[in-house]
Amino acid sequence: MKTSITGMNEGVDSALSSAISKVKRHILPLFVIMFIVNYIDRVNIGFVRTHMEHDLGIGAAAYGFGAGLFFIGYALFEVPSNMLLQKVGARIWLTRIMLTWGLVAAGMAFIQNETHFYILRFLLGVAEAGFFPGVIYYFTRWLPAAERGKAIAIFLSGSAVASLISGPLSGLLLQINGLGMHGWQWMYFIEGMFSVGLCVFVWFWLDAKPHDAKWLSRAEQDALVDAIDAEQRAREAATAIKPSLGKLLKDRQIILFCLIYFFIQLTIYAATFWLPSIIKKMGEMSDFQVGLFNSIPWLLSILGMYAFASFSAKWKHQQAWVATALLIAAAGMFMSTTGGPVFAFVAICFAALGFKSASSLFWPIPQAYLDARIAAAVIALINSVGNLGGFVAPTTFGLLEQHTGSIQGGLYGLAGTSIIAAIIVFYARTQPKSAPDVAVADAAPKHA
């Protein structure tokens, strides 16, 4: 009898292991590609700032405000978008998100003034709202907790890869002229329409839930669903009353998560939108050369993200690793104010190791803390509030440059906020306060 039970358990474990491997191979490459395309469409304006200023008269302050408006639209529509994803399914909703953001991104090619720039940047944020937390939620329905941290790290590497290739790609597209359009218009149009084309593939490739996946055997489907459901039952046992969104909004931990992520995003988007301008101060360069230099910090950040992910998996103290990454970011940002353009570029390369790693290391903390019954909405909330850093940073930097001729004060501010975030991350818990030890042991991710 014992032999029979042991054999059954081994069979279930084998089916679960096989299912996890197939899920990773099937969905992770697609999500990474989607995130690369998504990130390029939202940050490619950094490479055409001088072109739009020359052709349309869009100055530093207007550029910074327009760059930031994306995140206002994103924040306003993030939570409702992610809740709709739960109702209609990932296949339909993620395809819709990609289609609409691609059309708006392509429409940027036809702006003629600041007003058009503002409107389309806001609409791009509305269109993209729900993509990132939607993917994070998708992982919670397809992967056990112990596997999600690795999957998130791979998925988030898409933004670093996008930053790596967006410079050379945009530099090449800026060389195109013809049919009455400038290079910056062709860049917007081609990159946006690529997203439209990719959404067709997404429609045919994604499945809403494991039991819809024909590429999994029935045993693999059942093993995967049973493992994820068991984790949720353990979490529910730790919290007798189903959490409500209203109560979670008053939860100090949720507020801390939002604040930490906001500070991380401040630094990421300040560097993203202003790095090409810093590079141009290093000397006379073509758009393609600027793009190549722009790739260097992001290449280093990819290496840093994987190194930090490995360290945090081996030595389990997630908050300590997030804090370490944030302190590296703070040091790099501070050092960027102490020398010329070349030294500033080198310092930001160092900072990129920190702020991109902090972003990927952060998400397993709220994931482990949240009840899956409300996780989608709260993940969307954290992401939308945090991404407001993408509005504050470029807007502030644009005003600073227009009125003072320098962004040095903003760099000091980023160093300070990274240090603050490194301190408060130790107050963020990975487990519900009321969770019994047994339930925690079963439900919490092993890497957290």
TORFI-106537 format. One record per residue (C-alpha): x negated, y, z. Coordinates in steps of 0.5 Angstrom, whole numbers, padded with zeros to 4 digits, always signed. Each point is the difference from the previous one (the first is absolute). Layout:
N
XYZ ...
This chain:
448
+0000+0000+0000 -0006+0005+0002 -0003-0002-0007 +0006+0002-0003 +0001+0006+0003 -0007+0002-0001 +0000-0002-0007 +0006+0005-0001 -0003+0006+0003 -0006-0001-0004 +0004+0000-0006 +0004+0006+0002 -0007+0003+0001 -0003-0002-0006 +0007+0003-0004 -0001+0007+0004 -0007+0000-0002 +0001-0001-0007 +0006+0005+0000 -0004+0005+0003 -0006-0001-0005 +0005+0000-0006 +0003+0007+0003 -0006+0003+0000 -0002-0002-0007 +0007+0002-0003 +0001+0007+0003 -0006+0003+0003 -0003+0001-0007 +0006+0004-0003 +0001+0004+0007 -0007+0002-0001 +0001+0002-0007 +0006+0004+0002 -0003+0004+0005 -0006+0001-0004 +0005+0003-0006 +0004+0004+0006 -0006+0003+0003 -0003+0003-0007 +0007+0003-0001 +0000+0003+0006 -0007+0003+0001 -0002+0001-0007 +0002+0007+0000 -0007+0001+0004 -0004-0001-0007 +0004+0005-0004 +0001+0006+0005 -0005+0005-0004 +0003-0002-0006 +0007+0002+0003 -0003+0006+0003 -0002+0002-0007 +0006-0002-0004 +0005+0001+0004 -0002+0005+0006 +0001-0004+0005 -0005+0002+0006 -0003-0003+0006 +0006+0001+0005 +0005-0002-0005 -0004-0006-0002 -0001-0002+0007 +0008+0001+0002 +0002-0004-0007 -0005-0006+0002 +0003+0000+0007 +0008+0001-0002 -0001-0007-0003 +0000-0003+0008 +0006+0004+0002 +0004-0003-0005 -0003-0007+0002 +0001+0001+0007 +0008+0002-0001 +0002-0006-0004 -0005-0005+0003 +0004-0003+0005 +0007+0000-0004 -0004-0003-0006 -0003-0006+0005 +0007-0001+0003 +0003-0001-0007 -0006-0005-0002 +0002-0004+0005 +0008+0000-0003 -0002-0001-0007 -0006-0004+0000 -0008+0001-0001 +0001-0002-0008 +0005+0005-0001 -0002+0006+0004 -0008+0000-0001 +0001+0000-0007 +0005+0006+0000 -0005+0003+0004 -0006-0001-0005 +0005+0002-0006 +0002+0007+0003 -0007+0002+0003 -0003-0002-0007 +0005+0004-0004 -0001+0006+0005 -0008-0001-0001 +0001+0001-0007 +0004+0006+0000 -0006+0004+0004 -0003+0000-0007 +0006+0005-0002 -0001+0005+0006 +0000+0007-0002 -0001+0004+0006 +0000+0000+0008 +0007-0002+0001 +0000-0006-0005 -0006-0002+0004 +0003+0000+0006 +0007-0003-0002 -0004-0006-0003 -0004-0001+0006 +0005+0000+0004 +0004-0005-0004 -0006-0004-0001 +0000-0001+0008 +0008-0002-0001 -0001-0005-0005 -0006-0003+0004 +0003+0000+0007 +0001-0007+0002 -0006-0004-0004 -0005+0000+0006 +0004-0002+0005 +0005-0005-0004 -0007-0004-0002 -0002+0000+0008 +0007-0003+0001 +0000-0004-0006 -0006-0004+0004 +0004-0001+0006 +0005-0004-0004 -0005-0004-0004 -0006-0001+0005 -0001-0002+0007 -0003+0005+0005 -0007-0002+0000 +0000+0000-0007 +0002+0007-0001 -0006+0004+0002 -0004-0003-0005 +0005+0001-0005 +0001+0008+0002 -0007+0001-0001 +0000-0003-0007 +0006+0004-0002 -0003+0006+0003 -0007-0001-0003 +0005+0002-0007 -0001+0008+0002 -0007-0001+0001 -0001-0003-0007 +0005+0005-0003 -0004+0005+0003 -0006-0003-0003 +0002-0001-0007 +0005+0006+0000 -0006+0005-0001 -0003-0003-0006 +0006-0002-0003 +0003+0007+0001 -0006+0003-0003 +0000-0004-0006 +0008+0002-0001 -0002+0007+0001 -0004+0000-0007 +0006-0002-0004 +0003+0006-0004 +0005+0000-0005 +0008+0000-0002 +0000+0007+0003 -0002-0003+0007 -0006+0002+0004 -0004-0006+0004 +0003+0001+0007 +0007-0001-0004 -0002-0006-0003 -0003-0003+0007 +0006+0001+0003 +0004-0003-0005 -0004-0006-0002 -0001-0001+0008 +0008+0001+0001 +0002-0005-0006 -0005-0005+0003 +0005-0001+0006 +0006+0000-0004 -0003-0006-0004 -0002-0004+0006 +0007+0001+0003 +0002-0005-0005 -0005-0005+0002 +0002+0001+0008 +0007-0002-0002 -0001-0007-0003 -0006-0001+0005 +0003+0001+0007 +0005-0004+0004 +0004+0003+0006 -0001-0006+0005 -0004-0006+0000 +0006-0005-0001 +0001+0004-0007 -0008-0002-0002 +0000-0005-0005 -0007+0000+0001 +0000-0003+0007 +0003-0007+0001 +0006-0001+0004 -0005-0003+0006 -0004+0007-0001 +0006+0004+0000 +0003-0003+0007 -0007+0000+0003 -0001+0007-0001 +0007+0003+0002 +0000-0005+0006 -0007+0003+0002 +0002+0007-0001 +0007-0001+0004 -0003-0003+0006 -0005+0006+0001 +0007+0004+0000 +0003-0004+0005 -0006+0001+0004 +0001+0007+0000 +0007+0000+0001 -0001-0004+0006 -0004+0005+0003 +0005+0006-0002 +0007-0003+0002 +0003+0007-0003 +0000+0001-0007 -0004+0006-0001 +0003+0006-0003 -0003+0006-0004 +0002+0005+0004 -0003-0003+0006 -0007-0001-0003 +0000+0007-0002 +0000+0001+0007 -0006-0005+0001 -0006+0003+0002 -0004-0005-0004 +0003+0002-0007 -0001+0007+0001 -0008-0002+0002 +0000-0004-0007 +0003+0006-0004 -0005+0004+0003 -0006-0004-0001 +0002-0002-0007 +0001+0008-0001 -0007+0002+0002 -0003-0006-0005 +0004+0002-0006 -0002+0008+0002 -0008-0002-0002 +0002-0005-0006 +0004+0005-0004 -0005+0006+0002 -0005-0004-0003 +0004-0003-0006 +0002+0007-0002 -0006+0004+0001 -0006-0005-0001 +0000+0002-0008 +0000+0007+0002 -0006-0001+0004 -0004-0004-0005 +0001+0005-0005 -0004+0005+0005 -0006-0005-0001 -0002+0002-0007 +0003+0000-0007 +0003-0006-0002 +0005-0003-0005 +0007-0002+0003 -0002-0007-0001 -0007+0001+0004 +0005+0003+0005 +0004-0006+0000 -0006-0005+0001 -0003+0004+0006 +0008+0000+0003 -0001-0008+0000 -0006-0001+0004 +0004+0002+0007 +0006-0005-0002 -0005-0005-0002 -0003+0000+0007 +0006+0000+0003 +0002-0006-0003 -0006-0003+0003 +0002+0003+0007 +0007-0003+0000 -0002-0007-0001 -0006+0001+0005 +0005+0002+0005 +0005-0005-0001 -0005-0005+0001 -0002+0003+0006 +0007+0001+0003 +0002-0007-0002 -0006-0003+0004 -0001+0005+0006 +0008+0001+0002 +0001+0007+0002 +0004+0003-0005 +0000+0007+0003 -0007+0000+0001 -0002-0001-0007 +0005+0006-0002 -0003+0004+0005 -0007-0001-0003 +0002+0001-0007 +0003+0007+0002 -0006+0002+0003 -0004-0002-0006 +0005+0005-0004 -0001+0005+0005 -0008+0000+0000 +0001+0000-0008 +0004+0006+0000 -0004+0004+0005 -0006-0001-0004 +0003+0002-0006 +0000+0007+0002 -0007+0000+0002 -0004+0000-0007 +0001+0002-0007 +0005-0003-0005 -0005-0006-0001 +0000-0002+0007 +0007+0001+0001 +0002-0005-0005 -0005-0005+0003 +0003+0002+0007 +0007-0002-0003 -0002-0006-0003 -0002-0002+0008 +0007+0002+0002 +0004-0004-0005 -0003-0006+0003 +0004+0002+0006 +0006+0003-0002 +0002-0005-0005 -0002-0006+0005 +0004+0004+0005 +0006+0000-0004 +0000-0008-0002 -0002-0002+0008 +0006+0004+0002 +0006-0004-0003 -0001-0006+0004 +0001+0004+0007 +0008+0002-0002 +0001-0006-0003 -0001-0004+0006 +0004+0004+0004 +0006+0001-0004 +0006-0005+0000 +0001-0002-0007 +0008+0001+0000 -0002+0008+0000 -0007-0001-0003 +0001+0003-0007 +0003+0006+0002 -0005+0002+0006 -0006-0002-0005 +0003+0005-0005 +0001+0005+0005 -0007+0000+0003 -0003+0000-0008 +0005+0006-0001 -0002+0004+0006 -0007-0002-0001 +0000+0002-0007 +0002+0007+0001 -0008+0001+0002 +0000+0000-0008 +0004+0006+0000 -0004+0003+0006 -0007-0001-0003 +0000+0002-0007 +0005+0006+0002 -0005+0003+0005 -0006-0001-0004 +0003+0003-0006 +0002+0006+0005 -0007+0000+0003 -0004+0000-0007 +0005+0006-0003 -0001+0004+0006 -0007-0001+0003 -0003-0003-0006 -0002-0006+0004 +0003-0007+0003 -0005+0000+0006 +0005+0001+0005 +0004-0005-0003 -0005-0005+0001 -0002+0002+0007 +0008-0002+0001 +0000-0007-0003 -0006-0002+0004 +0004+0003+0007 +0006-0004-0002 -0004-0006-0002 -0003+0000+0007 +0007+0001+0004 +0003-0006-0004 -0006-0004+0002 +0002+0001+0007 +0007-0001+0000 +0000-0006-0004 -0002-0004+0007 +0007+0002+0002 +0003-0003-0006 +0003-0007+0002 +0000-0007-0004 +0005-0003+0004 +0007+0002+0003 -0001+0002+0007 +0006-0005+0002 -0003-0006-0004 -0002-0007+0004 -0007-0002-0001 +0003-0007-0003 +0004+0004-0005 -0006+0005-0002 -0005-0006-0001 +0005-0002-0005 +0002+0006-0003 -0006+0005+0000 -0005+0000-0006 -0006-0004+0001 -0004+0005-0003 +0003+0006+0004 
